[in-house]
Amino acid sequence: METNVNYTIVGIFVITLTAFIILAIIWLSSGLTVEQYNVYKVYMTESVSGLNIDSPVEFNGVSSGTVKSITLNTKNPQLVEVLLNIQKNIPITQGTTATLNQKGLTGIAFISLRDKGVDTQPLVRLQGQEYPVIPSTPSFFLRLDTAITKLNDSLHQVSNSIRTLLDQENMRSIKEILLNIRDFTSMLTSNKAHFNAILQNTAAASQQFLPLVQSGESAMQQMSTQTLPAANEAVANFGTITNNLSAASAEIKQNPAVIIRGKTPRALGPGE
């Protein structure tokens, strides 16, 4: 009797242990966990190649959830709808944005969440939305592709401008300009000796003109010290003579006899 009881207990223990092991395997393989998540939606406007279900979601580099599903938008095939399972303790706000990134050289794609800190109000579901929508921003590769495309367009424009500039007519004009420059350079080279002779003659004339200037300065100095004072004295004497002549003229006009008798009064006669 005791033997049968022991086998029964062992059998029950083995069956229970096996069931627990099977449940644990199912639990782990299905990704079941006691962690609670909130579901958010992200609309991607670029290719999500490399992003898969259960791909990681990071908030400022911290693991915060996983990708739940990836589907195309039925109304606009250019949009990719990505559902995210985000841990409830992660603060998703109005300023949170989602970006598609890749881990180093491995190329494993994941969703990177960042918060600009502009609006710290919690992100909520709006009317008509199945889940709250996190705005997306272009990935690094999309920005790089856009920049390369713009650079390529700019290079094409520059190439077209250069091709237009270097047409046959413009090339002919440029050739004529270069020929004129060459002729002008040759003329300057051939007339260099002539220009040097002109400069030397100018220097010699300047040296000869210098003594003349110095003589002129000496003459001006002599005139100012000798000639001008004598001329001033002569002018003064001439003024005196003019005044005397004026006085004599007036006196003759009053008494014309002065010319005959002079200015000395005659002697009185008898009875005068």
QUIPEUR-V488645 format. One record per backbone hydrogen bond with DSSP energy under -1.0 kcal/mol. NH is the residue of the N-H (numbers start at 1). CO is the residue of the C=O. Records with the same first field share a line. If there is no record, write none. Layout:
NH->CO + CO
//
This chain:
5->1
6->2
7->3
8->4
9->5
10->6
11->7
12->8
13->9
14->10
15->11
16->12
17->13
18->14
19->15
20->16
21->17
22->18
23->19
24->20
25->21
26->22
27->23
28->24
29->25
30->26
32->27
38->86
40->84
41->132
42->82
44->80
51->48
54->67
55->52
57->65
58->111
59->62
60->113
62->59
64->57
65->57
66->85
67->55
68->83
69->83
71->81
73->79
79->76
80->44
81->71
82->42
83->69
84->40
85->66
86->38
87->64
88->36
90->87
92->90
94->121
95->119
96->93
97->114
98->135
99->112
101->110
103->108
106->103
107->103
110->101
111->56
112->99
113->58
114->97
116->95
123->92
129->126
134->41
137->98
143->139
144->140
145->141
146->142
147->143
148->144
149->145
150->146
151->147
152->148
153->149
154->150
155->151
156->152
157->153
158->154
159->155
160->156
161->157
162->158
163->159
164->160
165->161
166->162
171->167
172->168
173->169
174->170
175->171
176->172
177->173
178->174
179->175
180->176
181->177
182->178
183->179
184->180
185->181
186->182
187->183
188->184
189->185
190->186
191->187
195->191
196->192
197->193
198->194
199->195
200->196
201->197
202->198
203->199
204->200
205->201
206->202
207->203
208->204
209->205
210->206
213->209
214->210
215->211
216->212
217->213
218->214
219->215
220->216
221->217
222->218
223->219
224->220
225->221
226->222
228->223
230->226
231->227
232->228
233->229
234->230
235->231
236->232
237->233
238->234
239->235
240->236
241->237
242->238
243->239
244->240
245->241
246->242
247->243
248->244
249->245
250->246
251->247
252->248
253->249
254->250
255->251
258->255
259->256
261->257
262->258
272->269
//
